[in-house]
Amino acid sequence: MSTPDTATATKESTTLGARWLIPLALLTALAPFGTDLYLAAFPTMVDDLSTTESGIQLSLTSFLIGAGVGQLIFGPISDRIGRMRPLVIGLVIAVAAGVAVALAPTITVLVIARLVQGICSAAGMVIGRAMISDLAVGDAAARALSLLMLVGGVAPVIAPLLGSLLVEPLGWRGLMWIVAALCLVALIGTTQLRETLPAERRGGAATPFHPSMLWSRSYVGNTLGFAFGFATMMAYISASSFLYQDLMGLSTWQYGLAFGINALGLMLSSGISARLADSVGPRRLARIGLSVNATAIVAITAIALSGLDPLWLVVPIFFAVAPLGLVFGNVTALALSTVREASGTGSALLGALQFGLAGLVAPLVSLGGEGTALPMALTMLVATVIANLAFTLGNRRPAGVDRSEPAEKDPSSTR
């Protein structure tokens, strides 16, 4: 049922042009670049900081933990006091932490600074999604979030490649200065934004586990669909170097080319999703994307089990990654549309689960030894099965409900 807030949001959503989407997209990219840009620099960091590989790995783990925890902090706070104040405070601290990271004299300082950087960088992601939910509902929200997810989904794919090109001329500290600079640019970009949560709608959830979310089948189903769909991509990313270079025997530039083609597929499907949100509807687009993803992963698993030449994996991997552009923005819009009274907290739970699963998936793809893609395939298979089941259950309509396209296109109808 339409409410004054919904009507206002729908009207506002037609004005979400570049002035809004560019700063929000940059906020979405902060965490992926923070985690992935410096991966190629790990060996040089071990020598420079006189530490071990596990010590450098801890700097990545601390950032991921911080990014998950930070969303649970900043999301509920933004529901209670508004979006802009916690966003600006978070970005200011993220810039300061970024400087500390780039200048870190020891591994201990680096790990602590990375933890703070992760916590505060998360403010941009979680509050950015909440601001979209404040201003847009239904197809308009799905369209805007698909454009944001184009950045959020492609950044983890592009950042490692960019880092590998820049690590030699700039060094690891230069890469960290780039991350700090991105936080500063994002902070400057917030001057283009304004408060999106009116005072009368503040109060939100006292804790991250707000009953309206945990009791909402649509929110839980779509959130799990998003997180486990993202997990299939993270399993691929985590295993990609071993898969393409060791198993398939590709050279460094061929690996980069294969990686880039998959990233291009993801970008194209995200753009298609944004364009078709009005005519096709977010539910249908997400269903198509998850179905293609699952079919391709079944093919990947079959090839891994059969012992065929790993080069046969190239095509199904593309079709496992590319259709996720139809998923990420749409399921996010569907999830947050059901908890608009506490969208900051809803965004926080979604993001925290996303990063938690990403941290879990990375080591799983290396279990079972070398010489096979089966650990990656099985990890992706479990994740896509859960994603598809959760999405289906979260969007199943009760008997007797009209299944016509207007209902299909309005995520706010599933409360």
ZATISE-86897 format. One line per field, with one value per residue (C-alpha): x, z, y. Coordinates in Angstrom, 3 decimals, always signed. Example, Ala and Ser with C-alpha at 12.3 -4.5 7.8 and 13.67 -1.06 7.14 Angstrom:
BEGIN
xx: +12.300_+13.670
zz: +7.800_+7.140
yy: -4.500_-1.060
END
This chain:
BEGIN
xx: +0.000_+1.335_+2.207_+3.142_+6.769_+6.559_+4.937_+7.597_+10.343_+8.911_+8.791_+12.323_+13.688_+13.166_+15.843_+18.581_+20.980_+24.756_+24.846_+23.696_+24.870_+28.528_+29.273_+27.265_+29.076_+32.413_+31.290_+30.413_+33.909_+35.871_+35.836_+36.565_+39.536_+40.652_+40.781_+41.939_+44.188_+47.273_+47.032_+49.867_+52.125_+52.025_+55.517_+57.216_+55.332_+56.725_+60.282_+59.578_+57.834_+60.052_+57.087_+55.567_+53.028_+50.446_+51.112_+50.378_+47.323_+46.129_+46.071_+43.506_+41.520_+41.381_+40.006_+37.326_+36.321_+36.230_+34.094_+31.552_+31.474_+31.425_+28.216_+26.542_+27.683_+26.955_+23.712_+21.678_+23.245_+22.146_+18.569_+18.606_+20.334_+20.187_+22.509_+24.876_+26.506_+27.682_+28.664_+30.924_+32.392_+33.114_+34.835_+36.963_+38.248_+38.736_+40.981_+43.019_+43.295_+44.350_+47.230_+48.255_+48.173_+50.378_+52.909_+52.749_+56.253_+55.363_+52.936_+51.150_+50.411_+49.336_+46.856_+45.296_+45.041_+43.508_+40.892_+39.884_+39.997_+37.656_+35.192_+34.954_+35.040_+31.937_+30.011_+30.005_+28.639_+25.930_+24.702_+24.883_+22.460_+20.216_+20.092_+18.930_+16.230_+15.183_+14.740_+13.492_+11.200_+10.314_+11.826_+13.506_+15.405_+16.367_+17.646_+19.762_+21.107_+21.975_+24.143_+25.786_+26.281_+27.920_+30.689_+30.485_+30.500_+33.198_+35.571_+36.678_+37.511_+39.290_+41.213_+43.651_+44.520_+45.072_+47.178_+49.369_+50.114_+50.886_+52.731_+56.100_+56.190_+54.401_+55.146_+52.675_+52.686_+51.769_+48.801_+47.698_+47.966_+45.586_+43.062_+43.393_+42.933_+39.778_+38.365_+39.202_+37.551_+34.495_+34.397_+34.515_+31.830_+29.433_+29.131_+26.887_+24.524_+21.965_+20.172_+17.669_+16.081_+13.580_+13.545_+10.067_+11.303_+14.302_+14.509_+15.131_+16.309_+17.856_+19.929_+21.072_+18.617_+15.421_+12.303_+10.797_+13.723_+14.042_+10.298_+10.223_+10.448_+11.122_+13.986_+15.663_+15.223_+16.534_+19.389_+20.526_+20.113_+22.412_+25.053_+25.316_+25.176_+28.108_+29.835_+29.826_+31.745_+34.179_+34.905_+35.815_+37.946_+39.800_+40.656_+41.178_+44.964_+45.456_+42.692_+43.810_+47.578_+48.335_+45.534_+44.907_+48.498_+47.636_+50.301_+49.982_+48.516_+46.153_+44.978_+44.348_+42.441_+40.222_+39.611_+38.767_+36.304_+34.379_+34.402_+33.071_+30.247_+29.341_+29.380_+27.200_+24.593_+24.509_+23.855_+21.165_+19.570_+19.387_+17.844_+15.255_+14.216_+11.089_+9.915_+10.865_+10.879_+13.553_+12.211_+12.182_+15.637_+17.096_+15.425_+16.942_+20.383_+20.385_+19.071_+21.813_+24.412_+23.239_+23.148_+26.677_+27.975_+26.437_+28.407_+31.588_+31.107_+30.480_+33.658_+35.694_+34.403_+34.900_+38.612_+38.264_+40.858_+40.377_+40.175_+36.579_+35.818_+36.343_+32.835_+30.763_+32.802_+31.832_+28.154_+28.480_+29.905_+28.278_+24.568_+25.233_+24.828_+21.123_+21.094_+22.981_+21.119_+17.703_+17.794_+19.197_+16.256_+13.813_+15.321_+15.504_+12.052_+10.526_+12.279_+12.162_+11.427_+14.974_+16.786_+20.158_+20.005_+18.686_+21.594_+23.987_+22.852_+22.997_+26.525_+27.815_+26.610_+28.182_+31.614_+31.335_+30.685_+33.442_+35.913_+34.686_+34.734_+38.340_+40.011_+37.397_+38.413_+41.936_+40.856_+41.538_+44.999_+46.336_+45.650_+41.861_+39.128_+36.747_+36.999_+36.073_+33.277_+31.738_+31.957_+30.203_+27.616_+26.628_+26.460_+24.281_+21.886_+21.376_+21.054_+18.394_+16.417_+16.488_+15.444_+12.613_+11.279_+11.658_+9.660_+7.034_+3.555_+0.764_-1.977_-4.579_-2.272_-2.360_+0.841_+0.456_+3.384_+2.494_+2.884_+6.038_+7.532_+6.734_+9.064_+7.347_+4.322_+6.009_+5.958
zz: +0.000_-0.877_+1.928_+1.812_+2.318_-0.509_-2.794_-1.955_-2.539_-5.887_-6.974_-5.679_-7.392_-10.820_-9.963_-9.000_-11.688_-11.814_-8.889_-6.642_-8.402_-8.945_-5.250_-4.112_-6.590_-5.259_-1.702_-2.859_-4.325_-1.190_+0.510_-2.614_-3.491_+0.131_+0.112_-3.404_-4.692_-2.715_-3.095_-5.632_-3.142_-0.424_-1.164_-1.027_+2.153_+3.939_+3.383_+3.929_+7.278_+8.400_+9.011_+7.736_+5.034_+7.734_+9.239_+5.931_+5.450_+8.849_+7.490_+4.920_+7.470_+9.854_+7.089_+6.178_+9.826_+10.185_+7.074_+8.419_+11.927_+10.586_+8.686_+11.872_+13.600_+11.003_+9.609_+12.856_+13.846_+10.537_+11.222_+14.548_+13.776_+9.984_+7.141_+6.598_+10.015_+10.437_+6.757_+7.012_+10.366_+9.029_+5.904_+7.863_+10.099_+7.061_+5.453_+8.657_+8.969_+5.317_+5.987_+8.997_+6.819_+4.126_+6.734_+8.972_+10.311_+11.655_+10.950_+14.262_+13.302_+9.848_+11.145_+13.673_+11.114_+8.581_+11.113_+11.687_+7.944_+7.295_+9.995_+8.732_+4.997_+5.617_+6.409_+2.719_+1.565_+4.166_+4.235_+0.446_+0.029_+2.734_+0.986_-2.222_-0.221_+1.313_-2.075_-4.293_-4.225_-6.652_-10.121_-9.523_-6.529_-8.475_-11.350_-9.095_-7.039_-10.207_-11.287_-7.849_-7.900_-11.310_-9.419_-6.300_-8.297_-10.788_-8.322_-6.714_-10.204_-11.483_-8.328_-8.279_-11.931_-11.372_-8.320_-10.228_-12.808_-10.249_-7.543_-9.312_-10.012_-6.808_-4.234_-1.627_+0.188_-3.058_-3.455_+0.097_-0.644_-3.560_-1.175_+1.220_-1.716_-2.799_+0.705_+0.476_-2.942_-1.580_+1.360_-1.048_-3.141_-0.189_-0.613_-3.585_-1.322_+1.247_+4.154_+2.895_+6.164_+7.511_+11.262_+11.605_+10.200_+12.501_+15.511_+13.601_+15.246_+18.686_+17.754_+14.452_+14.900_+14.314_+14.478_+11.342_+9.394_+11.040_+10.644_+7.003_+4.678_+1.752_+3.510_+4.744_+1.448_-0.719_+1.664_+1.616_-2.166_-2.413_+0.033_-1.330_-4.919_-4.083_-2.483_-5.824_-7.370_-4.443_-4.766_-8.415_-7.604_-4.782_-6.979_-10.245_-10.214_-9.472_-11.892_-14.924_-14.502_-12.812_-14.076_-17.494_-18.103_-19.139_-19.082_-16.906_-19.717_-20.764_-17.147_-17.122_-20.400_-19.116_-15.893_-17.839_-20.141_-17.132_-15.584_-18.838_-18.818_-15.287_-16.243_-19.306_-17.382_-14.664_-17.324_-18.915_-15.501_-14.908_-18.343_-18.026_-14.402_-15.477_-18.223_-16.858_-13.096_-10.473_-9.362_-12.834_-13.653_-10.424_-11.034_-14.520_-13.235_-10.417_-12.707_-15.304_-12.519_-11.086_-14.485_-15.292_-11.893_-12.391_-15.659_-13.846_-11.249_-13.908_-15.772_-12.558_-11.669_-15.165_-15.389_-18.691_-19.724_-17.400_-20.470_-20.819_-17.710_-19.473_-20.941_-17.934_-15.614_-17.777_-17.525_-13.772_-13.209_-15.864_-14.939_-11.353_-12.686_-12.970_-9.324_-7.003_-7.460_-7.821_-4.754_-2.704_-3.772_-3.013_+0.442_+1.521_+0.170_+2.851_+5.751_+4.743_+8.349_+9.218_+5.894_+7.404_+9.666_+6.827_+4.650_+7.526_+7.963_+4.219_+3.952_+7.083_+5.777_+2.398_+3.914_+6.412_+3.661_+1.512_+4.326_+4.738_+1.040_+0.359_+2.277_+1.223_-2.445_-1.584_+0.425_-1.100_-2.475_-5.818_-9.327_-9.344_-9.612_-7.591_-4.273_-6.099_-7.993_-4.892_-2.944_-5.779_-6.081_-2.408_-2.506_-5.623_-4.317_-1.109_-3.070_-5.394_-2.626_-0.404_-3.246_-4.264_-0.713_-0.112_-3.220_-3.156_-3.185_-1.003_-2.761_-4.292_-4.754_-8.219_-10.044_-12.726_-13.804_-11.767_-8.579_-10.004_-10.457_-7.016_-4.347_-1.655_-1.991_-0.205_+3.412
yy: +0.000_+3.398_+5.785_+9.471_+8.482_+5.990_+8.494_+11.064_+8.535_+7.563_+11.181_+11.850_+8.765_+10.276_+12.886_+10.389_+11.445_+11.728_+14.189_+11.342_+8.203_+9.148_+9.922_+6.901_+4.644_+5.883_+5.099_+1.585_+1.086_+2.020_-1.378_-3.490_-1.300_-1.360_-5.146_-5.982_-3.184_-4.265_-8.065_-8.143_-6.324_-9.005_-10.423_-7.014_-6.083_-9.148_-7.909_-4.222_-4.730_-7.629_-9.887_-13.117_-13.920_-14.649_-11.234_-9.517_-11.726_-10.496_-6.945_-8.111_-10.098_-7.138_-4.914_-7.470_-7.873_-4.105_-3.706_-6.183_-4.719_-1.165_-1.782_-3.034_+0.161_+2.827_+1.372_+1.485_+4.823_+6.349_+5.178_+6.988_+10.306_+10.627_+9.701_+12.614_+13.020_+9.411_+9.276_+12.330_+11.251_+7.782_+9.104_+11.607_+8.804_+6.541_+9.176_+9.502_+5.707_+5.509_+7.896_+5.776_+2.646_+4.217_+5.369_+2.269_+1.497_-1.975_-4.785_-4.113_-0.514_-1.652_-4.247_-1.834_+0.977_-1.406_-2.469_+1.162_+1.833_-1.099_-0.048_+3.513_+2.731_+0.614_+3.798_+4.669_+1.321_+0.848_+4.444_+4.752_+1.834_+3.257_+6.635_+4.965_+3.186_+6.519_+8.150_+5.344_+2.339_-0.427_-0.309_+3.060_+1.659_-1.461_+0.664_+2.905_-0.004_-1.934_+0.982_+1.049_-2.697_-2.360_-0.574_-2.735_-5.956_-5.023_-3.326_-6.635_-7.882_-4.760_-3.767_-6.745_-6.168_-2.448_-3.193_-5.649_-2.927_-0.222_-2.152_-2.010_+1.753_+2.844_+0.146_-1.045_+2.294_+4.040_+1.696_+2.514_+6.226_+5.616_+4.005_+6.972_+9.365_+7.529_+8.014_+11.731_+12.052_+10.231_+12.660_+15.604_+13.931_+13.907_+17.686_+16.838_+14.907_+15.972_+14.387_+11.807_+10.657_+13.214_+13.821_+12.303_+8.977_+8.688_+6.442_+3.211_+0.073_+0.064_-2.983_-4.521_-7.396_-5.509_-7.713_-6.214_-7.662_-11.038_-11.604_-10.505_-13.497_-11.170_-9.364_-12.541_-14.403_-11.584_-10.805_-14.435_-14.474_-11.452_-12.713_-16.260_-15.018_-12.754_-15.757_-17.585_-14.675_-14.477_-18.199_-17.614_-14.539_-16.311_-19.296_-17.420_-17.102_-20.815_-21.782_-19.796_-19.838_-23.165_-25.400_-23.881_-22.806_-19.243_-16.562_-13.465_-11.359_-14.169_-14.431_-10.695_-10.964_-13.797_-11.902_-8.754_-10.544_-11.860_-8.391_-6.944_-9.495_-8.465_-4.791_-5.357_-7.343_-4.660_-2.035_-4.217_-4.685_-0.939_-0.400_-3.190_-2.612_-0.703_-3.023_-6.445_-5.908_-6.589_-9.972_-11.442_-10.089_-11.482_-14.850_-15.054_-14.086_-16.631_-19.379_-18.813_-18.625_-21.964_-23.686_-22.562_-23.695_-27.145_-27.294_-26.181_-28.927_-31.564_-30.603_-30.591_-34.061_-35.485_-34.790_-32.925_-30.355_-27.324_-25.059_-26.313_-24.229_-20.887_-20.596_-21.776_-19.514_-16.553_-17.499_-18.013_-14.520_-12.322_-12.812_-11.687_-8.160_-9.001_-10.101_-7.778_-4.495_-6.100_-8.342_-5.448_-3.292_-6.102_-6.655_-3.017_-2.156_-4.386_-2.605_+1.050_+2.050_+0.923_+0.740_+1.644_-1.378_-3.518_-2.408_-3.136_-6.735_-7.330_-5.950_-7.688_-11.049_-10.308_-9.651_-12.485_-15.012_-13.497_-14.081_-17.668_-18.555_-17.509_-20.375_-22.951_-22.858_-24.051_-27.102_-30.515_-29.885_-28.675_-29.899_-29.652_-27.023_-29.176_-27.230_-24.021_-25.761_-27.335_-24.064_-22.246_-25.028_-24.918_-21.122_-20.950_-23.613_-21.607_-18.345_-19.751_-21.461_-18.369_-16.080_-18.407_-18.691_-14.963_-14.071_-16.803_-15.315_-16.681_-18.626_-16.374_-13.385_-11.901_-12.789_-10.182_-8.035_-4.921_-6.972_-8.474_-5.068_-3.633_-4.949_-2.930_-5.176_-8.102_-7.033
END
